[in-house]
Amino acid sequence: MKIVGVVAEYNPFHNGHLLQLREIRRRYSDARVIVAMSGSFTQRGSVALLDKWKRAEAAVRHGASLVLELPAVCATRSAQYFADGGVRLLDRLGVVDCLAFGAECDDLSTLSRMAEASAGDVRKKMREGSSYAAALTQDAPPEALIRQPNVILAVEYLRAIARHDAGLLPLPLPRFAAAHHDNRLPTSEGLPVASASAIRAALLQEVDSEAALRCVPADMIAPLSEGLPDTARLFRPMLARLLTASAEEVSAVAGVGEGLEHRLHRAALAARSYEELTEAVRSKRYPLARVRRLLLHLLLGLTEETARRLNEAGPLYARPLAFDNEGRRLLRAIEKKAALPVVTKPSRFLTNPETPPLAREMLALDLRATALASLASEPVGVPAANADFLISPVYLQKKTV
């Protein structure tokens, strides 16, 4: 039996994800898939369209066996930390054989050449003002290729596997969707496939919603047709924090540096919307996704020093969000083999005197992220701010694939 790991956001779970899970099962008929999935917020610093339990349930319903939450300290940072956290979580389970990932380039030798580029040289070029993609591409294959977000992630997966000597065999897969930044919706016959970005844009802007909903499995249509959360609803809490915190407090936030705290304060004084705030702060060195992430970190109270300590430690628990009968058997195996505790009841884990303080700190960020997401929901408080203590992992006794 082959245990395949996947790192994902599923924001939302769409037909491209469905096809990827089917491809894994096609290549390994006895495969069991374990997904490390972002929780309440994504790598772009935005609230997920559906809560983590609904997204995890969709993945299990359509081919995954077990979905675990990727801690927020990994899930809400740049590609390097996102990939590093996902690789370390899956590797520490003690049962995963390989890591599958979709990319615009699925040639492992090409991806490996990119991954072997000197990380030190990349950091030096970034300090000189280059973006990550531009710094990485100077001694790598064509820039148009490396600038694809999923190729960047693939490179970081390979680097993380090498860095931590993880026992995960890389399994690159062709991308079963439009290009990551392609906001066009499909018009062709057959199973409609679009990027998550295109689907989100259509649903949030209420433009071509029907076309967008054709790109997700049928059981996802109803939840995606209801009131969706919007990160812009956190604009006032962001302003309150920026206008009342000291410059020293803001400068300590993860992702803030080089005097950016002053620019953030000036932007907060003038901005009348979330879009105005982020646009006033963004620059070549601080692209939009990075600005959104650091504003989220401001609300989460995640400092650069805390992020450094938690990232050095890596994921310190395995928290199941959804599983089926196969996933239940995997959880039993994980409990025997993993270097991590399995957390099904956060309250019990937090109050257990044997829980390491760093693990409590890591889980507290996940809980804060859930509470913040409840403020961005429509109506407010769905799911509840304390949903982590109220909602149990979803168990699907029988899967529909």
C-alpha positions in Angstrom: 0.0 0.0 0.0 1.4 3.4 -1.0 0.8 6.4 1.3 0.9 9.6 -0.7 1.1 13.0 0.9 -0.3 16.2 -0.5 0.1 19.8 0.7 -2.9 22.0 -0.3 -5.2 24.9 0.4 -8.3 23.7 -1.4 -9.6 27.3 -1.6 -12.0 26.1 -2.8 -11.8 22.4 -3.6 -12.4 22.3 -7.3 -12.5 19.9 -10.3 -8.7 20.2 -10.8 -8.1 18.9 -7.3 -10.6 16.1 -7.9 -8.6 15.1 -11.1 -5.3 15.3 -9.2 -6.6 12.9 -6.5 -7.9 10.6 -9.3 -4.5 10.7 -11.0 -2.8 9.6 -7.7 -5.2 6.7 -7.5 -4.6 5.8 -11.1 -0.9 5.7 -10.7 -1.1 3.7 -7.4 -4.3 1.7 -7.3 -3.8 1.0 -3.6 -2.9 4.6 -2.7 -4.1 6.2 0.5 -3.8 10.0 0.4 -3.0 12.2 3.4 -3.4 15.9 2.9 -1.8 18.7 5.0 -4.2 21.6 4.4 -4.3 25.2 5.3 -6.7 26.1 8.1 -8.7 29.3 8.3 -6.4 31.6 6.3 -4.3 31.0 3.2 -0.8 31.7 2.0 -2.0 35.0 0.5 -3.1 36.3 3.9 -6.8 35.9 2.9 -9.6 34.1 4.7 -10.5 30.8 3.1 -13.9 30.8 1.2 -15.1 27.8 3.3 -14.2 26.8 6.8 -11.5 24.1 7.2 -13.8 21.3 8.2 -16.0 21.8 5.0 -12.9 21.9 2.8 -11.4 18.8 4.5 -14.7 16.9 4.2 -14.8 17.7 0.4 -11.3 16.3 0.0 -12.1 13.1 1.8 -15.4 12.7 -0.1 -13.5 12.9 -3.4 -10.4 10.8 -2.8 -8.3 11.7 0.2 -8.2 9.4 3.2 -7.2 11.8 5.9 -6.9 15.6 6.0 -4.7 17.3 8.7 -4.5 21.0 9.4 -1.2 22.7 8.4 -0.4 25.0 11.3 -1.1 28.7 10.7 2.5 29.7 11.3 3.4 27.7 8.1 0.2 28.1 6.1 0.2 32.0 6.2 3.8 32.6 5.2 5.7 32.6 2.0 6.2 29.6 -0.3 9.4 28.5 1.5 7.7 28.2 4.9 4.4 26.8 3.5 6.3 24.0 1.7 8.7 23.4 4.6 5.9 23.1 7.1 3.9 20.7 4.8 6.9 18.5 4.1 7.9 18.3 7.8 4.4 17.5 9.0 3.9 14.7 6.5 7.4 13.3 7.1 6.9 13.3 10.9 3.8 11.2 10.6 6.1 8.2 10.0 3.8 6.6 7.4 4.0 8.7 4.2 6.0 7.3 1.3 5.9 10.1 -1.3 4.8 13.7 -1.8 2.6 14.4 -4.8 2.3 18.0 -6.1 0.9 19.6 -9.3 3.0 22.1 -11.3 3.1 23.7 -14.7 6.4 21.7 -15.1 6.2 18.1 -14.0 9.7 17.1 -15.1 11.6 16.1 -12.0 15.0 16.7 -13.4 14.2 20.3 -14.4 12.6 21.0 -11.0 15.6 19.4 -9.3 18.0 21.7 -11.1 16.0 24.7 -9.9 16.0 23.3 -6.3 19.8 22.9 -6.4 20.4 26.6 -7.1 22.3 28.2 -4.2 19.8 29.4 -1.5 22.5 31.8 -0.3 22.8 33.4 -3.7 19.0 33.7 -3.9 18.9 35.5 -0.5 21.7 37.8 -1.5 19.8 38.8 -4.7 16.6 39.4 -2.8 18.5 41.7 -0.4 19.6 43.6 -3.4 16.0 44.2 -4.4 15.1 41.2 -6.6 11.8 39.3 -6.1 12.1 35.6 -5.0 11.2 34.4 -8.5 13.6 36.8 -10.3 16.5 35.9 -7.9 15.9 32.1 -8.4 15.7 32.3 -12.1 19.0 33.9 -12.9 20.8 30.6 -12.9 17.8 28.4 -13.6 15.6 27.5 -16.6 13.5 30.2 -18.3 12.0 32.9 -16.1 8.5 32.4 -17.5 8.6 28.8 -16.0 10.0 29.6 -12.5 7.5 32.5 -12.1 4.6 30.0 -12.1 3.5 29.8 -8.4 3.2 26.0 -8.4 6.7 25.6 -9.9 8.0 27.8 -7.1 6.2 25.6 -4.6 7.5 22.5 -6.3 11.1 23.8 -6.0 10.5 24.5 -2.3 9.1 21.0 -1.7 12.3 19.5 -3.2 14.5 21.9 -1.1 12.6 21.0 2.1 12.9 17.3 1.4 16.7 17.7 0.9 17.1 20.1 3.9 15.4 17.8 6.4 16.5 14.5 4.8 12.8 13.6 4.6 11.9 10.2 3.5 9.4 11.4 0.9 9.7 10.4 -2.8 8.8 13.4 -5.0 5.9 12.8 -7.3 5.3 15.8 -9.6 2.0 15.7 -11.5 0.8 17.7 -14.4 -1.5 20.6 -13.3 -5.1 19.7 -13.8 -6.3 23.3 -14.1 -5.7 26.5 -15.9 -2.6 28.5 -15.0 -2.5 29.8 -11.5 -3.0 33.4 -12.5 -5.5 32.7 -15.3 -8.8 34.2 -14.3 -10.7 32.9 -17.3 -13.5 30.4 -16.8 -13.8 27.5 -19.1 -16.4 27.4 -21.9 -15.5 24.0 -23.4 -17.4 20.7 -23.0 -16.5 18.0 -20.5 -15.5 18.5 -16.9 -14.9 22.2 -16.5 -11.6 23.0 -14.9 -10.4 26.5 -13.8 -7.9 27.9 -11.4 -8.9 28.5 -7.8 -8.0 32.2 -8.4 -10.6 32.4 -11.2 -13.3 30.6 -9.2 -12.7 32.8 -6.1 -12.7 36.0 -8.2 -16.0 35.1 -9.9 -17.7 34.1 -6.6 -16.5 37.1 -4.5 -17.3 39.6 -7.3 -20.5 37.8 -8.1 -19.6 37.8 -11.8 -20.0 34.6 -13.8 -20.9 32.7 -10.6 -22.7 30.0 -12.4 -19.7 29.3 -14.6 -17.5 29.2 -11.6 -19.8 26.8 -9.8 -19.6 24.4 -12.7 -15.9 24.1 -11.9 -16.4 22.5 -8.5 -17.9 19.1 -7.6 -21.7 19.2 -7.2 -21.6 18.8 -3.4 -19.6 22.1 -3.2 -22.2 24.2 -5.0 -24.5 24.8 -2.1 -21.9 25.9 0.5 -20.2 28.2 -2.1 -23.6 29.7 -3.0 -24.2 31.0 0.6 -22.7 34.1 2.2 -18.9 33.9 1.8 -16.3 35.4 4.1 -14.3 38.5 2.9 -10.9 39.5 4.3 -11.9 43.2 3.7 -14.2 42.8 6.7 -11.1 42.8 8.9 -10.1 46.3 7.6 -11.3 48.1 10.8 -9.6 45.7 13.2 -6.4 46.3 11.1 -6.8 50.0 11.3 -7.4 49.9 15.0 -4.2 47.8 15.5 -2.1 50.0 13.2 -3.3 53.3 14.8 -2.9 52.2 18.4 0.3 50.1 18.3 3.7 51.7 18.7 6.2 51.7 15.9 8.2 49.1 17.8 5.3 46.8 18.1 4.5 47.0 14.4 8.1 46.6 13.4 8.2 43.3 15.4 5.4 41.7 13.3 6.4 38.8 11.1 7.1 40.2 7.6 7.6 43.8 8.6 11.0 45.3 8.2 13.2 48.1 7.0 11.1 50.9 8.3 7.8 49.5 6.8 6.1 50.2 10.1 6.1 54.0 9.3 4.7 53.4 5.8 1.9 51.2 7.3 1.0 53.9 9.8 0.8 56.6 7.1 -1.3 54.3 5.0 -3.7 53.6 7.9 -4.2 57.3 8.4 -5.4 57.8 4.8 -7.0 54.5 3.8 -10.7 54.2 3.5 -10.9 50.5 2.6 -8.8 47.3 2.8 -7.9 47.7 -0.9 -6.7 51.2 -0.4 -4.6 50.1 2.6 -2.9 47.3 0.8 -2.4 49.2 -2.4 -0.7 52.1 -0.4 1.8 49.7 1.2 2.6 47.4 -1.7 5.8 47.9 -3.7 8.3 45.9 -5.8 9.9 44.6 -2.6 6.5 44.2 -0.9 4.1 42.6 -3.4 0.4 42.4 -2.5 0.4 38.9 -1.1 3.2 39.8 1.3 1.4 42.9 2.4 -1.8 40.9 3.1 0.2 38.3 5.0 1.8 40.8 7.3 -1.5 42.5 8.0 -2.9 39.1 9.0 0.2 38.5 11.2 -0.5 41.9 12.8 -4.0 40.7 13.9 -2.8 37.3 14.9 0.0 38.8 17.1 2.6 36.8 15.2 6.0 38.4 15.7 9.1 37.7 13.6 10.8 36.2 16.7 7.9 33.9 17.4 7.6 32.9 13.7 11.4 32.1 13.7 11.1 29.9 16.8 8.0 28.0 15.6 9.4 27.5 12.1 12.7 26.2 13.5 10.7 23.6 15.5 8.4 22.7 12.6 4.9 21.3 13.1 4.5 19.9 16.6 1.2 18.0 16.3 -1.0 16.3 13.8 -4.6 17.7 14.0 -7.1 15.7 11.9 -9.9 17.7 10.3 -11.6 14.9 8.3 -11.1 11.2 7.5 -12.8 8.1 6.3 -12.5 4.5 7.3 -9.1 4.3 5.6 -8.0 7.5 7.3 -9.1 6.1 10.7 -6.7 3.2 10.2 -4.0 5.6 9.2 -4.5 7.6 12.3 -4.0 4.5 14.4 -0.7 3.8 12.5 0.3 7.5 13.0 -0.3 7.3 16.7 2.1 4.3 16.9 4.8 5.6 14.5 4.7 9.4 14.5 7.1 11.7 16.3 4.0 14.0 16.8 0.9 13.7 19.1 -2.4 13.4 17.3 -4.7 16.3 18.5 -8.5 15.7 18.3 -9.4 17.8 21.3 -7.5 21.1 21.5 -8.7 21.9 25.0 -7.3 18.6 26.3 -4.0 19.2 24.5 -3.7 22.8 25.8 -4.3 21.8 29.4 -2.1 18.7 29.4 0.9 19.5 31.6 3.0 17.3 29.3 2.3 19.5 26.2 5.4 21.5 25.3 5.0 25.3 25.6 6.0 25.7 22.0 3.3 23.4 20.8 0.7 25.3 22.9 1.9 28.5 21.3 1.7 27.0 17.8 -1.9 25.7 18.4 -2.9 29.1 19.9 -2.2 30.7 16.6 -4.5 28.2 14.8 -7.3 29.0 17.3 -6.8 32.8 16.9 -7.0 32.3 13.1 -10.4 30.6 13.5 -11.6 33.4 15.7 -10.5 36.1 13.2 -12.1 34.2 10.3 -15.4 34.3 12.2 -15.2 38.1 12.0 -14.8 38.0 8.3 -17.7 35.6 7.7 -21.2 36.5 6.6 -23.1 36.5 8.9 -20.4 37.2 11.5 -19.6 34.2 13.7 -20.3 31.4 11.3 -18.6 29.2 12.2 -18.2 30.5 15.8 -15.1 32.1 17.0 -14.5 29.1 19.3 -15.4 26.5 16.7 -12.1 24.6 17.3 -13.6 23.6 20.7 -17.0 22.8 19.3 -16.5 21.0 16.0 -15.1 17.4 16.0 -13.1 16.0 13.1 -15.5 14.9 10.3 -15.8 11.2 9.8 -17.1 9.8 6.5 -17.8 6.2 6.9 -18.2 5.6 3.2 -16.5 7.7 0.5 -18.0 8.7 -2.8 -15.2 9.1 -5.4 
